[in-house]
């Protein structure tokens, strides 16, 4: 069993998969972190601006669509990751499996 693990670790496809997946996940995580921290900083330092109504006579403030946007962006980034995982990352995983099974 250890031989299989060693073959996988030594595989060029596996190394490529790990590198690409880690880099992509780090980029998406950084994007989400910047957006979330930015929103929290707005809450902390500009609560009056966020609490300003969008239109006269409405109770919907600027903070509501911005908060919803943060949530929607998190779903979009998750969908982007799943799309790439089911495409490129899945192809690399299958290449690793074929390589290990053939040896």
C-alpha positions as CSV (number, residue, x, y, z in Angstrom):
1,X,0.0,0.0,0.0
2,X,2.8,2.4,0.8
3,X,4.2,1.9,-2.7
4,X,0.9,3.3,-4.2
5,X,1.2,6.3,-2.0
6,X,4.8,6.8,-3.0
7,X,3.9,6.5,-6.7
8,X,1.2,9.1,-6.3
9,X,3.5,11.5,-4.4
10,X,6.1,11.1,-7.1
11,X,3.7,11.7,-9.9
12,X,4.2,14.9,-11.9
13,X,0.4,15.1,-12.4
14,X,-0.1,14.9,-8.7
15,X,2.4,17.7,-8.0
16,X,0.8,19.8,-10.7
17,X,-2.7,19.1,-9.2
18,X,-1.6,20.1,-5.6
19,X,0.2,23.2,-6.8
20,X,-2.7,24.5,-9.0
21,X,-5.4,23.6,-6.4
22,X,-3.5,25.3,-3.5
23,X,-2.8,28.4,-5.6
24,X,-6.4,28.7,-6.8
25,X,-7.8,28.1,-3.3
26,X,-5.5,30.7,-1.9
27,X,-6.5,33.3,-4.5
28,X,-10.2,32.7,-3.9
29,X,-9.7,32.8,-0.2
30,X,-7.8,36.1,-0.4
31,X,-10.5,37.6,-2.5
32,X,-13.2,36.6,0.0
33,X,-11.1,37.8,2.9
34,X,-10.6,41.2,1.4
35,X,-14.3,41.6,0.6
36,X,-15.3,40.4,4.1
37,X,-12.8,42.5,6.0
38,X,-13.7,45.5,3.8
39,X,-17.3,45.1,4.8
40,X,-16.5,44.7,8.5
41,X,-14.3,47.8,8.3
42,X,-17.2,49.7,6.7
43,X,-19.4,48.6,9.6
44,X,-16.7,49.7,12.1
45,X,-15.7,53.0,10.5
46,X,-18.6,54.2,8.4
47,X,-21.8,53.0,10.1
48,X,-23.5,56.3,9.2
49,X,-22.8,55.9,5.6
50,X,-24.0,52.3,5.6
51,X,-27.1,53.3,7.5
52,X,-28.1,55.9,5.0
53,X,-31.3,54.9,3.2
54,X,-31.1,54.2,-0.5
55,X,-34.0,56.5,-1.3
56,X,-36.0,59.0,0.6
57,X,-38.9,57.4,2.5
58,X,-37.4,53.8,2.4
59,X,-36.0,51.8,5.2
60,X,-33.6,49.9,2.9
61,X,-30.1,51.2,3.7
62,X,-26.9,51.0,1.7
63,X,-25.7,48.3,4.0
64,X,-28.4,45.8,3.0
65,X,-27.4,45.4,-0.7
66,X,-23.8,45.5,0.2
67,X,-24.3,42.7,2.8
68,X,-26.3,40.7,0.4
69,X,-23.5,41.2,-2.2
70,X,-20.9,39.8,0.2
71,X,-23.1,36.7,0.6
72,X,-23.7,36.4,-3.2
73,X,-20.0,36.8,-3.9
74,X,-19.2,33.9,-1.6
75,X,-21.6,31.7,-3.5
76,X,-20.1,32.8,-6.8
77,X,-16.6,32.1,-5.7
78,X,-17.7,28.7,-4.4
79,X,-19.3,27.9,-7.8
80,X,-16.1,29.0,-9.6
81,X,-14.1,26.6,-7.4
82,X,-16.5,23.7,-8.0
83,X,-16.5,24.4,-11.7
84,X,-12.7,24.3,-11.9
85,X,-12.5,21.3,-9.5
86,X,-15.0,19.3,-11.7
87,X,-13.0,20.3,-14.8
88,X,-9.3,20.7,-14.7
89,X,-8.7,19.3,-11.2
90,X,-10.8,16.2,-12.0
91,X,-8.8,15.6,-15.2
92,X,-5.5,15.8,-13.3
93,X,-6.8,13.4,-10.7
94,X,-7.8,10.9,-13.4
95,X,-4.3,11.3,-14.9
96,X,-2.7,10.4,-11.6
97,X,-5.0,7.4,-11.2
98,X,-4.2,6.2,-14.7
99,X,-0.5,6.6,-14.1
100,X,-0.6,4.7,-10.9
101,X,-2.8,1.9,-12.2
102,X,-0.6,1.4,-15.3
103,X,2.6,0.9,-13.2
